[in-house]
Amino acid sequence: MTALEQFGVEIFTQETINQRIATDKPFRPHNPAFLFSHSLK
């Protein structure tokens, strides 16, 4: 188990989040947090 998994942190990509979203139900997380990252080349 990684340190992130131990604390309940999940990292979603566009692909994995599309698999977890239920479009027929509203989603309201208890402790939401978002981090957006963009790499410049």
TAUR-V361117 format. One record per pair of residues at least 24 apart in sequence whose ideal C-beta (glycine too) atoms are under 8 Angstrom apart, sorted by the first residue. I is the first residue (numbers start at 1). J is the second residue. D is the distance in whole Angstrom. If there is no record, write none. Layout:
I,J,D ; I,J,D
This chain:
none
